[in-house]
Amino acid sequence: MHRRCAAVVGTRLVRSGSGAAGRLLGAAGATASGMGSSTSSSLGKSATAPMNQIQETISDNCVVIFSKTSCSYCTMAKKLFHDMNVHYKVVELDMLEYGSQFQDALYKMTGERTVPRIFVNGTFVGGATDTHRLHKEGKLLPLVHQCYLKKSKRKEFE
């Protein structure tokens, strides 16, 4: 049985870090569950280009989980990365003021509105079940490591 978590409930973007998107964000904090996850601040009043913000978040982080706080599959996905001791970025859509627009943009990118929507190394890998399958097949951690290697090489040349 595959339960879908697609209800829109709340009002804040979970975002961290520096860079252009980080500067766009306000000061109110929201916490993400699990060790290794990012905590973030909320998005300002403007709903400017959710697709651009999503793409920037994906390019700035090796692992991004678009989630909802009430979704058990999202919790399962975050726990997987936590248990692997992999740093991940969480965007809690039900904490976003424009969460439904972000979810619409994710639908255009991935073909589904359900959460979690998980990206590793800039590539959409699926939901919680797909990600667990990749892990069991031994394919998930190499994708994560590939991203960290790529980022560390980029820093050498900066």
N, C-alpha and C positions, 0 to 999 in steps of 0.2 A: 504494500500500500504506500503510495507516494502522496504525502500531504503537502499542499502548496500554501506558502505564507505570502499572501499578496495584499493584505489590508494596509491602508495608509492611516497612521494614527497620530503622528506628531509633527514637530516643527524645526529640527535643527540638523545641520550638516556636521558630520564628524570629520574633521580635517586637521592635519598637523603639518609641521615643517615650515620651511621658509620658501622663498620663491614667490612668483606672482600670485598664485592661488592662496598661499598663506597670508599674503598682505591683504587680500580681499576680505578676509574673514574677521569677524568681531571677536570680542573678548570672553564671552560666556563659555564655560567649559562643559564638556560632556565626557563621561568616561566610557571606555570600551572594556568589555570583560576579557579577562585572560592575560596572563603574563606574556610579554612579547608583543602585545598589541599597542597601537598608538592611541593616545588620548588626543582630543581635538577641540577646536573651538567652533563656534557656530557661524553660519553664513549670514552676511548682512541682509538687508531687506530686498535686494535686487535678485531676480531670478535669471541673471545673465548667463546665457549659454550653458545649460547643464551638460551638454555633450562635450564642450571644451573643458569644463571642470573635471568631468569624468576621465577624459583622455589624459589630462595633465596629471591627475591623481595616479592613474595606471602607469604612466611613464616615469613618475617620481618614486614609485615603490615597487619592490620585487613581487610582493604578494598583496593583493587588495581583495577584500571581501565586502561586497555590497550586501547589507544585512538588514534585519529588523530585530529589535530587542526582544520581541515576543515569539520569535520563530525558533522552534526546537532544531530544525535542520541547520539554521545559522549557528546556533550554539554548538552543534556537533562539528561543523566545519571549523569554527574558531578553536575548539578543543583539539582538533587534529593538529593544527599548526602549533598551538601551544605545547602539546605533548611532544612534537618534533623539535621544540625549541627554535622555531623559525619566527622571526619578527614579521608581523603582518600589519597592514593598515585596514581598519574597519571604517566603513561609512554606513552609519545606521540611518536608513532611509526614513524610518518612522520618527527620527529626531530632526529631520530636515524640514524647514519651512516650505520648500518646494519639492518635497519628496516624490510626489506623483509625477512631476516633470522629469526628475532624475530617473524614475522607474520607466517612464515612457522612452527616454533616451537609451536606457539599458535594453529595453525591448527592441529598439531599432538596431542596436549593436549585436544582440545575442539571439534574438528570435523568441525570447521568453520574458515575461514580467515577473516570474517567480523569484524568490530569494532563497538561499544566497546565490549571488552571481559572483563567481570567483575568477580572478585574473592572476596568472603567474607569468612573470617575465614578459609582461605586455600582451599576453595571449589569454583569451577566454578559455578556461578549462572546464567549465560547467558549474553544476550545483554541488551540494554536499555529497550526494551519492557518487557522482562522477569523480569528484576529488578523492574520495575514499578508495574508489576503484583504482585510480592512478597510483595512489600510495601503496595499495596491496600489490600492484604489479611492479612496484619499484621504480616507477617513472616520475613521481612527483618531486622527490628530493633532488634528483639531477636537474630538473627544470629550475628549481629554486637556486641551486648552486650555480647554474649557468648564468643566471641573472646577477648574482653577487660577483661572479668573476668579471662579467661585462662591466659592471659599475666600478669595480676596483681598477680595471684597466683604463676606464675613462678618466678616473681621478689622477692616474699617473701622468696623463697628457695635459691636464689642466694647469 
